[in-house]
Amino acid sequence: MRTLSFDSGIEADMNRPSPGNHPSSADLAAIKQADAVIVPRGCKRELYLMARNHCPNVFPNYDLYYSHTGKTDQIRLFRKNSLPHPKTLTFDHCQEFWDTYGSTPFPYPCVFKFSWGGEGRYVYLLESDKDLLNCMKDAKSWQEKGLQGFLFQEFIPCGGRSLRAVVIGPHIFTYWRVQKQTNKFYSNLSKGAVIERHSFPHLRHMGKEAAKDFSQRTGLNLIGLDFLFCTETCEPEPLFLEINYFFRYTGLGGPHTYCKLLAAAIREWIHHIEQKNA
């Protein structure tokens, strides 16, 4: 079995540098010779589709990354799979929102998200009509620049914490991101949250099982899933919040640990292919 890697951190039988936007005829020839192709995290669409079209085995699986771009499409994916998530309304255009609602579709406080961004960027807690109008003004401005898509979401009281479940191949690693002040809205590390690994083990187990089921359903095998648990519910369930294809390594122990986990997962993936083809 011949393996090909475009990821500089992963050694294979054949190794090529990531070609960026325009893979070459030599890249295509190498892909056609391979039984399994490893692409770098977040590789360009052209390289990924070339690999998928000419090799039966590609890691990681980015099929949904390219077919469901942005937070609004992620919500549609959650709905399609009947996954629990905060009540959400998605919009492609500003006029669609004004024609349908004209005011907040959820009671204040509620959440407004643009379809793009990460680490809490372009996510806002709306507490008044003024906040709503400011976000819709920004949405119109972005739309005029060619960026569109936003959503409104019910506010989930979660005690300033969210659960991150990182899927690396068949393995799932969970940890909390927690604000010291439980009334804080954002639970991103970039917004001051800290890593916590051991509290509420039963909830972490529920999140891990939900992430495992989601990975098996979709084939996604290198992602960070975010979950919320409502603190006002006696028996909270993990609510799917977002899929992160680009995630920090802090909660995993840093870049070195992540690279070791990734290499091990890829070895298992190759071994599974070999067993399947034996």
DRENDO-1510 file (C-alpha; in Angstrom, 1 decimal, always signed):
<recs>
REC; n; res; u; v; w
REC; 1; MET; +0.0; +0.0; +0.0 .
REC; 2; ARG; +1.5; +3.4; -1.1 .
REC; 3; THR; +0.8; +6.5; +1.0 .
REC; 4; LEU; +1.2; +10.1; -0.1 .
REC; 5; SER; +1.5; +13.0; +2.2 .
REC; 6; PHE; +1.1; +16.7; +1.4 .
REC; 7; ASP; +1.5; +17.5; +5.2 .
REC; 8; SER; +5.1; +18.4; +6.0 .
REC; 9; GLY; +4.6; +17.0; +9.5 .
REC; 10; ILE; +3.5; +13.5; +8.4 .
REC; 11; GLU; +6.0; +11.1; +6.8 .
REC; 12; ALA; +4.6; +8.7; +4.1 .
REC; 13; ASP; +5.9; +6.6; +1.3 .
REC; 14; MET; +5.7; +9.6; -1.0 .
REC; 15; ASN; +6.0; +13.2; +0.3 .
REC; 16; ARG; +5.2; +16.4; -1.5 .
REC; 17; PRO; +4.9; +20.0; -0.3 .
REC; 18; SER; +1.4; +21.5; -0.1 .
REC; 19; PRO; +0.8; +23.2; -3.5 .
REC; 20; GLY; -1.4; +26.0; -2.3 .
REC; 21; ASN; -4.2; +27.1; -4.7 .
REC; 22; HIS; -3.0; +25.3; -7.8 .
REC; 23; PRO; -2.0; +21.7; -7.6 .
REC; 24; SER; +0.2; +20.6; -10.5 .
REC; 25; SER; +0.1; +17.8; -13.0 .
REC; 26; ALA; +2.9; +16.2; -10.9 .
REC; 27; ASP; +0.7; +16.4; -7.8 .
REC; 28; LEU; -2.1; +14.7; -9.7 .
REC; 29; ALA; +0.2; +11.9; -11.0 .
REC; 30; ALA; +1.4; +11.3; -7.4 .
REC; 31; ILE; -2.2; +11.1; -6.2 .
REC; 32; LYS; -3.1; +8.6; -8.8 .
REC; 33; GLN; -0.2; +6.4; -7.7 .
REC; 34; ALA; -1.3; +6.4; -4.1 .
REC; 35; ASP; -3.7; +4.2; -2.2 .
REC; 36; ALA; -4.1; +6.8; +0.6 .
REC; 37; VAL; -3.5; +10.5; +0.6 .
REC; 38; ILE; -2.9; +12.8; +3.6 .
REC; 39; VAL; -3.6; +16.5; +3.1 .
REC; 40; PRO; -2.7; +19.3; +5.5 .
REC; 41; ARG; -5.3; +20.7; +7.8 .
REC; 42; GLY; -7.4; +23.3; +6.0 .
REC; 43; CYS; -5.8; +22.5; +2.6 .
REC; 44; LYS; -7.1; +24.4; -0.4 .
REC; 45; ARG; -10.3; +23.2; -2.1 .
REC; 46; GLU; -8.5; +22.4; -5.3 .
REC; 47; LEU; -6.0; +20.0; -3.8 .
REC; 48; TYR; -8.7; +18.3; -1.6 .
REC; 49; LEU; -11.1; +17.7; -4.5 .
REC; 50; MET; -8.2; +16.5; -6.7 .
REC; 51; ALA; -7.3; +13.9; -4.0 .
REC; 52; ARG; -11.0; +12.9; -3.4 .
REC; 53; ASN; -11.6; +12.4; -7.1 .
REC; 54; HIS; -8.6; +10.3; -7.8 .
REC; 55; CYS; -7.9; +8.4; -4.6 .
REC; 56; PRO; -10.3; +6.3; -2.6 .
REC; 57; ASN; -8.8; +7.2; +0.8 .
REC; 58; VAL; -8.1; +10.8; +1.9 .
REC; 59; PHE; -7.4; +12.1; +5.5 .
REC; 60; PRO; -8.8; +14.2; +6.9 .
REC; 61; ASN; -12.4; +14.1; +5.6 .
REC; 62; TYR; -13.3; +17.6; +4.5 .
REC; 63; ASP; -16.3; +16.8; +2.4 .
REC; 64; LEU; -18.7; +18.8; +4.6 .
REC; 65; TYR; -16.2; +21.6; +5.1 .
REC; 66; TYR; -16.5; +22.4; +1.4 .
REC; 67; SER; -20.2; +21.7; +1.1 .
REC; 68; HIS; -21.4; +23.3; +4.3 .
REC; 69; THR; -19.4; +26.5; +4.6 .
REC; 70; GLY; -20.1; +28.8; +7.5 .
REC; 71; LYS; -22.3; +28.7; +10.6 .
REC; 72; THR; -25.6; +28.9; +8.8 .
REC; 73; ASP; -24.8; +25.8; +6.9 .
REC; 74; GLN; -23.7; +24.1; +10.1 .
REC; 75; ILE; -27.1; +24.7; +11.6 .
REC; 76; ARG; -28.7; +23.2; +8.5 .
REC; 77; LEU; -26.5; +20.1; +9.0 .
REC; 78; PHE; -27.5; +19.8; +12.6 .
REC; 79; ARG; -31.2; +20.0; +11.6 .
REC; 80; LYS; -30.7; +17.4; +8.8 .
REC; 81; ASN; -29.2; +15.0; +11.3 .
REC; 82; SER; -31.8; +15.8; +14.0 .
REC; 83; LEU; -29.1; +16.9; +16.5 .
REC; 84; PRO; -30.1; +18.9; +19.5 .
REC; 85; HIS; -28.9; +22.6; +19.3 .
REC; 86; PRO; -30.1; +26.0; +20.5 .
REC; 87; LYS; -33.2; +27.2; +18.7 .
REC; 88; THR; -31.8; +29.1; +15.7 .
REC; 89; LEU; -33.1; +31.0; +12.7 .
REC; 90; THR; -30.8; +31.5; +9.7 .
REC; 91; PHE; -30.9; +34.2; +7.1 .
REC; 92; ASP; -29.0; +34.6; +3.8 .
REC; 93; HIS; -30.0; +38.3; +3.2 .
REC; 94; CYS; -30.9; +41.3; +5.4 .
REC; 95; GLN; -34.2; +41.9; +3.5 .
REC; 96; GLU; -35.2; +38.3; +4.2 .
REC; 97; PHE; -35.0; +39.1; +7.9 .
REC; 98; TRP; -36.8; +42.4; +7.7 .
REC; 99; ASP; -39.6; +40.9; +5.6 .
REC; 100; THR; -40.1; +37.9; +7.9 .
REC; 101; TYR; -39.6; +39.4; +11.4 .
REC; 102; GLY; -38.5; +43.1; +11.5 .
REC; 103; SER; -37.6; +42.7; +15.2 .
REC; 104; THR; -35.8; +40.1; +17.4 .
REC; 105; PRO; -37.1; +36.6; +16.7 .
REC; 106; PHE; -36.1; +35.5; +20.2 .
REC; 107; PRO; -36.6; +37.3; +23.6 .
REC; 108; TYR; -33.6; +39.3; +24.8 .
REC; 109; PRO; -31.0; +38.4; +25.6 .
REC; 110; CYS; -30.4; +36.4; +22.4 .
REC; 111; VAL; -27.4; +35.7; +20.2 .
REC; 112; PHE; -26.5; +37.1; +16.8 .
REC; 113; LYS; -23.8; +35.4; +14.7 .
REC; 114; PHE; -22.4; +36.1; +11.3 .
REC; 115; SER; -21.8; +33.0; +9.2 .
REC; 116; TRP; -18.0; +33.4; +9.4 .
REC; 117; GLY; -15.4; +34.0; +12.1 .
REC; 118; GLY; -13.9; +32.0; +15.0 .
REC; 119; GLU; -12.8; +32.3; +18.6 .
REC; 120; GLY; -15.8; +34.5; +19.4 .
REC; 121; ARG; -15.3; +36.9; +16.5 .
REC; 122; TYR; -18.5; +38.2; +14.8 .
REC; 123; VAL; -20.6; +36.7; +17.6 .
REC; 124; TYR; -22.7; +39.2; +19.7 .
REC; 125; LEU; -25.0; +39.0; +22.7 .
REC; 126; LEU; -28.1; +41.1; +21.9 .
REC; 127; GLU; -29.7; +42.7; +24.9 .
REC; 128; SER; -31.8; +45.5; +23.3 .
REC; 129; ASP; -33.2; +46.8; +20.0 .
REC; 130; LYS; -30.2; +49.1; +19.8 .
REC; 131; ASP; -27.9; +46.0; +19.7 .
REC; 132; LEU; -30.1; +44.4; +17.1 .
REC; 133; LEU; -30.1; +47.5; +14.8 .
REC; 134; ASN; -26.3; +47.8; +15.1 .
REC; 135; CYS; -25.8; +44.1; +14.1 .
REC; 136; MET; -28.2; +44.5; +11.2 .
REC; 137; LYS; -26.4; +47.6; +10.1 .
REC; 138; ASP; -23.2; +45.6; +10.1 .
REC; 139; ALA; -24.9; +42.8; +8.2 .
REC; 140; LYS; -26.0; +45.2; +5.5 .
REC; 141; SER; -22.5; +46.6; +5.2 .
REC; 142; TRP; -21.0; +43.1; +4.9 .
REC; 143; GLN; -23.6; +42.1; +2.4 .
REC; 144; GLU; -22.7; +45.1; +0.2 .
REC; 145; LYS; -19.1; +43.8; +0.3 .
REC; 146; GLY; -20.2; +40.3; -0.9 .
REC; 147; LEU; -20.3; +38.6; +2.5 .
REC; 148; GLN; -23.7; +37.4; +3.6 .
REC; 149; GLY; -25.4; +35.0; +6.0 .
REC; 150; PHE; -26.2; +35.4; +9.7 .
REC; 151; LEU; -28.3; +33.8; +12.3 .
REC; 152; PHE; -30.2; +34.5; +15.5 .
REC; 153; GLN; -30.0; +32.0; +18.3 .
REC; 154; GLU; -31.7; +31.6; +21.7 .
REC; 155; PHE; -29.5; +32.4; +24.6 .
REC; 156; ILE; -28.5; +29.3; +26.6 .
REC; 157; PRO; -27.5; +30.0; +30.3 .
REC; 158; CYS; -24.5; +27.8; +30.7 .
REC; 159; GLY; -22.6; +29.2; +33.6 .
REC; 160; GLY; -19.8; +30.7; +31.5 .
REC; 161; ARG; -18.6; +27.3; +30.2 .
REC; 162; SER; -18.7; +25.3; +27.0 .
REC; 163; LEU; -17.4; +21.8; +26.2 .
REC; 164; ARG; -14.9; +21.3; +23.4 .
REC; 165; ALA; -14.7; +17.8; +22.0 .
REC; 166; VAL; -11.8; +17.3; +19.6 .
REC; 167; VAL; -12.1; +14.5; +17.1 .
REC; 168; ILE; -8.7; +13.1; +15.9 .
REC; 169; GLY; -9.4; +10.0; +13.8 .
REC; 170; PRO; -11.2; +7.5; +16.1 .
REC; 171; HIS; -10.2; +9.3; +19.3 .
REC; 172; ILE; -12.1; +12.1; +21.1 .
REC; 173; PHE; -10.6; +14.4; +23.7 .
REC; 174; THR; -12.9; +16.6; +25.8 .
REC; 175; TYR; -12.2; +19.6; +28.0 .
REC; 176; TRP; -14.1; +22.6; +29.4 .
REC; 177; ARG; -13.5; +26.2; +28.5 .
REC; 178; VAL; -14.6; +28.2; +31.5 .
REC; 179; GLN; -14.8; +31.9; +32.4 .
REC; 180; LYS; -13.9; +32.8; +36.0 .
REC; 181; GLN; -17.0; +35.0; +36.2 .
REC; 182; THR; -20.0; +32.6; +35.4 .
REC; 183; ASN; -22.1; +35.5; +34.0 .
REC; 184; LYS; -19.7; +36.1; +31.2 .
REC; 185; PHE; -21.1; +35.5; +27.7 .
REC; 186; TYR; -18.0; +34.3; +25.8 .
REC; 187; SER; -16.3; +31.0; +26.8 .
REC; 188; ASN; -13.5; +31.3; +24.2 .
REC; 189; LEU; -9.9; +31.2; +25.3 .
REC; 190; SER; -9.3; +34.4; +23.3 .
REC; 191; LYS; -12.0; +36.0; +25.5 .
REC; 192; GLY; -10.4; +35.1; +28.8 .
REC; 193; ALA; -11.7; +31.6; +29.4 .
REC; 194; VAL; -9.4; +28.9; +30.9 .
REC; 195; ILE; -9.1; +25.2; +30.4 .
REC; 196; GLU; -10.7; +22.8; +32.9 .
REC; 197; ARG; -10.5; +19.1; +32.4 .
REC; 198; HIS; -12.1; +17.2; +35.3 .
REC; 199; SER; -15.4; +18.8; +36.5 .
REC; 200; PHE; -18.8; +17.4; +35.6 .
REC; 201; PRO; -17.5; +14.1; +34.2 .
REC; 202; HIS; -21.0; +12.8; +33.4 .
REC; 203; LEU; -21.5; +15.8; +31.1 .
REC; 204; ARG; -18.1; +15.4; +29.5 .
REC; 205; HIS; -19.0; +11.7; +28.8 .
REC; 206; MET; -22.3; +12.8; +27.2 .
REC; 207; GLY; -20.5; +15.3; +25.0 .
REC; 208; LYS; -17.9; +12.7; +24.0 .
REC; 209; GLU; -20.6; +10.2; +23.0 .
REC; 210; ALA; -22.4; +12.9; +21.0 .
REC; 211; ALA; -19.2; +13.8; +19.2 .
REC; 212; LYS; -18.4; +10.1; +18.5 .
REC; 213; ASP; -21.9; +9.6; +17.0 .
REC; 214; PHE; -21.6; +12.8; +14.9 .
REC; 215; SER; -18.2; +11.7; +13.6 .
REC; 216; GLN; -19.5; +8.3; +12.6 .
REC; 217; ARG; -22.6; +9.8; +10.9 .
REC; 218; THR; -20.7; +12.4; +8.9 .
REC; 219; GLY; -17.2; +10.9; +8.4 .
REC; 220; LEU; -15.6; +14.0; +9.8 .
REC; 221; ASN; -12.4; +12.9; +11.6 .
REC; 222; LEU; -10.4; +16.1; +12.4 .
REC; 223; ILE; -12.6; +18.7; +14.1 .
REC; 224; GLY; -13.4; +20.5; +17.3 .
REC; 225; LEU; -17.1; +20.4; +18.3 .
REC; 226; ASP; -18.5; +22.9; +20.8 .
REC; 227; PHE; -21.3; +22.0; +23.1 .
REC; 228; LEU; -23.4; +23.9; +25.6 .
REC; 229; PHE; -25.3; +22.5; +28.6 .
REC; 230; CYS; -28.2; +24.5; +29.9 .
REC; 231; THR; -27.7; +25.2; +33.7 .
REC; 232; GLU; -31.5; +25.7; +34.1 .
REC; 233; THR; -32.3; +22.1; +33.1 .
REC; 234; CYS; -32.3; +19.3; +35.6 .
REC; 235; GLU; -31.1; +16.8; +33.0 .
REC; 236; PRO; -29.2; +18.8; +30.4 .
REC; 237; GLU; -28.2; +17.3; +27.1 .
REC; 238; PRO; -25.2; +18.4; +25.0 .
REC; 239; LEU; -26.4; +21.1; +22.6 .
REC; 240; PHE; -24.4; +21.3; +19.4 .
REC; 241; LEU; -23.1; +24.8; +18.9 .
REC; 242; GLU; -20.4; +24.8; +16.2 .
REC; 243; ILE; -18.0; +22.7; +14.2 .
REC; 244; ASN; -14.4; +24.0; +14.2 .
REC; 245; TYR; -12.1; +22.8; +11.4 .
REC; 246; PHE; -9.3; +25.0; +12.8 .
REC; 247; PHE; -8.9; +24.7; +16.5 .
REC; 248; ARG; -6.3; +25.6; +19.1 .
REC; 249; TYR; -4.0; +23.0; +20.5 .
REC; 250; THR; -4.0; +24.4; +24.1 .
REC; 251; GLY; -6.6; +22.1; +25.5 .
REC; 252; LEU; -4.7; +19.1; +24.0 .
REC; 253; GLY; -1.4; +19.9; +25.7 .
REC; 254; GLY; +0.1; +22.1; +22.9 .
REC; 255; PRO; +1.3; +21.6; +19.3 .
REC; 256; HIS; +3.8; +18.8; +20.1 .
REC; 257; THR; +1.1; +16.7; +21.7 .
REC; 258; TYR; -1.3; +17.4; +18.9 .
REC; 259; CYS; +1.2; +16.3; +16.3 .
REC; 260; LYS; +1.7; +13.0; +18.2 .
REC; 261; LEU; -2.0; +12.4; +18.4 .
REC; 262; LEU; -2.5; +13.2; +14.8 .
REC; 263; ALA; +0.4; +10.9; +13.6 .
REC; 264; ALA; -1.0; +8.0; +15.7 .
REC; 265; ALA; -4.5; +8.5; +14.3 .
REC; 266; ILE; -3.2; +8.5; +10.8 .
REC; 267; ARG; -1.3; +5.2; +11.5 .
REC; 268; GLU; -4.5; +3.7; +12.7 .
REC; 269; TRP; -6.4; +5.0; +9.7 .
REC; 270; ILE; -3.8; +3.4; +7.3 .
REC; 271; HIS; -3.9; +0.1; +9.3 .
REC; 272; HIS; -7.7; +0.0; +9.0 .
REC; 273; ILE; -7.5; +0.5; +5.2 .
REC; 274; GLU; -4.9; -2.3; +4.9 .
REC; 275; GLN; -7.1; -4.6; +6.9 .
REC; 276; LYS; -10.1; -3.7; +4.8 .
REC; 277; ASN; -8.2; -4.4; +1.6 .
REC; 278; ALA; -6.6; -7.6; +2.8 .
</recs>
